[in-house]
Amino acid sequence: ELLRLVDVGEPGEKLEEEGLLSYIEMHLPQKNAEVVREKLKEVLEYLESLDEDEFGDEELRKFRFTMALYPLDRFE
């Protein structure tokens, strides 16, 4: 889907105008990783709570949100 978005975009159109793509690697103690996980869960809960009916007659666009948070030290 993401590659298709890039492929069908107009020349000069930036992906940031249509979406957001980011990647970070964090080095955290476990207690901070738990805080990050809880904050991300809050974002998911907010997104899941959005109700199409609350937007009235506004034209709706479909978006996909994908998120992954996992420990890398299990693979070292």
CORGIPE-V246069 format. One line per field, one symbol per residue. phi: phi as a letter, one per 20 degrees, with the letter a starting at -180 (. if undefined). psi: psi as a letter, one per 20 degrees, with the letter a starting at -180 (. if undefined). A space follows every 10 residues. Layout:
BEGIN
phi = ???
psi = ???
END
This chain:
BEGIN
phi = .fffgffeff gnfegffdab cbbcdddcfg fffffggfff ffffffffef dgffeleffd decdccbbcb feffde
psi = gghhgghiqq pipqhhhhbp pqpqpqoqqg hhhhgggggh hgggggghip phhijcjqpq qpqpppqpoq piiij.
END
